[in-house]
């Protein structure tokens, strides 16, 4: 920053106090003493790169040119994008976020769910900036923490930031889906990236009674936190909770676009009419969207807006992740409450979404915290509602 050391320190202290108050408000209680100690000992701003990207348009913000804005971003209770386009210069192309520092309230809520005790050994998947690993290392001791980052440049930068802060957990550059068998077994495995399936390696590397905590994503919605407890047979079971939306593990990404990869001129879809609004299953009701994602499992969606003579026409597109089936839904142009549906491929995707939504309504509109999952050593994932004895049926 351009100010002298004392002024800079005062600004950082003031910003940190403001964030601590915001955390109290968001979490509904002060941080536990052990986490508040870590908060002050491991300053968030020291783990952020000199350039971050802000807003929906991912405008670059640099420490050198706009220090006050940069510091506000560092100590806001909000995520901060710390890398775009996997570190490649996008030039004039579209920017997209590829790494971020999670909102501090999400970080501390997640850490609290680990239920850590002295002596616990922790494996973190997704080092990112290193701040989360630093908090863990301060709490447990650096020798108890191993963290893995798939992006070598991010791993090197995080290790440097940790070292400068006097914290040196083991930092590995590698694929987090494989875990780190050389350091296993672990009492806790925590992911800072979302997954669509739990890697079997994590189950093998967790002690009986240990916890796996990972953000969850379906192609329909990135939302939910899954807390699994591993039993003596290597099976893990546990509950979802809300308050989580993280970037997807790089090895589980799918890069699909409707017009580039899915819809073809020679496709001849079937046509029907529905009364279910496409906004009902893609709007602000996150509980409905979460449930639909669990039931449809491999169906994603995107909106396409087409400015026409009479205004903007919105069409909802659906497709499977293997790009073999698709559907489109929009107003039929004649009556309110009626929408035209086109479906193509071996599956009828809008029919599946309707069935999932109706099932969710009949179940009482459950939120994420009524759902759970069991994962077996052979990789089978079984979703359930309220009890492992009540599996969630697939919509297909």
N, C-alpha and C positions, 0 to 999 in steps of 0.2 A: 504494500500500500504506500501511498505517498506521504502519509503522516508519520510522525516520529514514533519510536517504540512505545513510549508511555501512553500516547493518545490511542495507538492501535490496540494496546492491551485493554485500555478502558472501554473502547468500542466493542471489543470482543466480549468482555465481561458483561456489558450491558445487554448485548444481543443474547448471550447465553442465559442470563437471568430471565429475559423475555420468553425464551423458548421453554425454560423450566416451568414458568407459569402457564404457558399454553399446554404443556404436557399434563399438568395438573387438571386443567379444565377438560381436556379431551379424554383423559383416562378416568376422570371422576375421583381421583385420589392422588396424593403425592407419590413420587417414585419411592419404591422400597429403598431403605438407606444404602444397601450395597450397590444398587444401581445408580443412585444419586452420586455416590462417591465416584463410580466409574464415569458418569456423565461429566463431572468436573475434571477428572484426571485424564480423560481421553477426549480432547476437544474435537467436535465434529469438523470444524473448518480446516483443521490441519490435514484432513484426509481427502479433501476435495481438490481436483485439479485446478490449475489456474484459469482454465476456460470451462465454463458450464453452459448449458443450453436451456433457455427459459421460454415458457409460454407454449401455446399450441403450435406456433410456427418454428419453435426451436431456434430462437434468436441467440447467437453467441453472446456470452457475457464474460468478460475477462477481469481478473483481479487487477491487472495493471491499469486498464482504462476506466473501469467503473467499479471501484473498490466498495463503495457503499451498497450498490445493488448486489454485488457478489456476496458481501457479508450478510445482507438480509436474506438472500437465498440459502446461505449456509445455515442460518439459524431460524428459518421458518419451519413450522411443522408441516412440511410438504416435501414430496420427492423432488430431487434435483437430477436432471439428466447429465451424466458425466462423460458419456461417449455417444457418438452417433455413427451409424453405418459401419459398425464393427471396427471403428478406428480409421477407416478409409476416408480420404477427403472426398465429399460428395460433389464438390464443384458446384455446377448449376443444377445438379440433379436433386431429387427430393431427399430431404433429411428424414431419418427415422431413428428413434432411440434404440441403442443397443446395450447400454449399461446405465445404471442410475444409483443414487443414494436414496434409500427408502425414507419415507416420512418418519421422523423420530418417534412419534407415538406408535406407529406400526412396529418399529424396531423394538421398543421396550415392551409393548404388549406381547410380542412374539417371544422375546427373551424370558419374560415372566412365565410363559407356558412351558418352558423347558423344565421348570422346577429343579433348578440346579442345587447341588450340594457340594461341599468341599470334597475334593478328590475325584470328582467326575471328569472323565475324558470326553472331549467334544470334537466331532468332525463337522466342519462347516463346508457346505457346498456352495460355491459362488462368493469368492473373496470381495469382488467389486473394489470399492475404495479402501477396504481394510478396516473401516470404523467398527463394524459389527464384531470382527475378530478381535479388535483392540479392546472393546468392552468385555468380551468373554475372557480374554487374557488377563485383564485387570482383575476380574472377579475370581478366576480360578487359578491363575498362574499361567505364564506363557507355555510352560512345558506340558500343560494339559490340553492345549488347543492345537488342532491341525486344520488348515483351511486350504481349499483347492479352488483354483481359478483356471478356466479353459483358455482365456485370453492371456498370452504370455506377457504382453505389454502391461496389462492391468495388474497381473501378479507381481511384476517387478516394481511397479509404482507403489502398490499397496505394501509390499515388503519394506520398501524404503520409508514410507510414512510411518509404519509400525516401528521400525528401527529408530527413527528420529524421535519417536515418542517414548523410547525406552521399553518397548514391548516387542518381543521376538517370538511369537508362536511359529510353528512350522508352516511355511507357505509353499504349496506345491502348485506347479503349473501342469495342468492335465485335465482329463475328462472327469468331471465330478460324478457322472453316472456310474463309473467304476469304483467310486470310493477311493480309499487308500488302505489296501490290505496290510501293508507293512506296519501300520500303526494300530491296527485293529486288535482287540475289539474296543468299541466305544460305548460309553454310557448314554450319549446323546448324539444324534445326527440332526443337524439343522440345515435346511436349504434356504438360500435367499433368492432362488429362482423358482418359478412354478414348473410343475411337471404334469403330464397327462397320464403317466403311469409311474409307479414307484419302482426304481431299479432294484432288481433282486440282490445286487451286491450290497445295498444298504441293509437289507434284512440280515444277510450273512455276517455283516461286520458290526452288528449291534448286539450287546449282551442281553440275555434273557431279563426281562423287566425294564430294558432300556427303551428310550423314546426316539422316534423319528418324527420330526416336525417339518412339514413342507407346504408351501403354497400350492394350490391346485388350479388347474386350468382344464376346461373342456374347449373344443373349438368354438362352441357357442358363447362362452363367457369365461374370462379370466377372473376368478373370484373364489375365495374360501381358503381356509387354512386347515390342513389335515394333521391331526396328532395321533400317531399310532404307537401302541405299546407292543413290543415283541415278546412272544411267549417262548417257552422252552423248546418248542418244535420248529422255531424259525418262522412261524406265522405271526403277522402283525395285524392288529385290529384297533380301531378307534374312531373318534368323532371329528366332524368338520366344525369349524367356527367361521364367522364372517370376518370382516375388517382386513382383507388381504387381497392385493392384486399386484402380482410381480411379473417381470418379464419371463418368458418361457425359456427353459433350458435349451441351449443352442442345438443340441443333438436331437431335440424333439420338435424343432420348428417345421412348419410347412409353408411354402411360399406359393400360394395359388391365387390367381385372379380370374374372375368370371369370364371375361371376354378373351383372355389370352390362353387359359388352360382348360376351361370347362365347356362353355357353350359353343356349338359348331353350327354352321349354316344348314347342314344336312339333318340336324336333329328335328324330329317332329314330336312335340310334346302333346300330352292329353290336356284338355281344358275342362275346368269345373268352376264352381262358385263356392265361396266360404263366407260365413258371417263372423268368423274370428278375425279381429283386426290384427294386422301384422305389427302394429305398435303395442298391442297387448303383450306380445312375446319378445319384444326387443326394447321396451321402454324403460321406465324408471323403477319397475317392480323387480328388484334384484333377486328376490326369493323365487319368483316365477322363472326368471331367466336361469338361475342356478339349477333349479329342478329340471328344466327342459334340457339343459346341457348334460346333466347326469343321465337322463333317459335316452337322448338321441346319440350321445357319446362321440360320434365322428362327423357331426353335421355343423357346418359353419355358415355364417350369413354376412351379407353386406348390403348396404343401401346404395341405390343408383338414382340420382336426381336428373331428370331430363327437362330442361326449360322448354316449354311448348308454347303454342299460340295462346292458350288460355291459362298460362301460368306454369308453375313447376309441378311436374308429375313425379311422385316418389314410387319406386318399385323396390320391393324386398327380394333379394336373391338368396337362395339356399343352395348348398352343394355339399357333397361328401368329400372327405379329405383325400379319397382316391380319385376324385373327379369323374366318377362313373354315373352319378345321378345328380340332377339339379331340379330346382323349382323356382318359380317367380310368382309374386303376389302383388296386385295393385287394385285400385278402385276400378269397378266395372264401368264407371262413367254414367250410370243410369240411376242408381238408387243408393242412398246412404246406408251404411251397414252391410253392404254387399261388396265382395272383392273377387276379382277374377284370379284363378289359379292355373298356372301351367306347370306340369310335372313331366320330367323325362328321366329315363333310365330304369334299372331294375328295381329301384326303390321309389316309393311315393313320399317324398320328404315332407311336404306340407301336411299330408295325412298323418305322418309320424309326429310332427310338432303339435298338431291338433290333439292327438291322443295323449301326448305327454302333458299338455296344458290341462286337459280335462281330468286326467289322473291327479294332477297336482291340486286342482280345485276340490275334487272329491276327498282328497287326503287332508283337507282343511287348510291348504295354503302354507305348508311347512316351510320354515326358513332353513338355512344351512345347518344350524345347530341341532336339527332333528335327524340329520343324515349321518351315516357312518360308512366305513369301508373296512373290509377284511382282505388282506393280501397274503397269499400262500407262497411258500418257497419256490414253487414252479412258475410263479408270475401271474397267477389268476387273481383278478380284482373283482370282488363282489361288493356292490353297493347295497345299502339297506336303509330302511326308515324306522327309527325308534329302537330297533333291536336287530341283531344279526339274524334272527329268525324270520325277518320280514324283508327279503331281498327286493330291490327296486327292479321292476321289469324293464327290459329294453323296449324302446318304442318301435323298433323294426320288427 
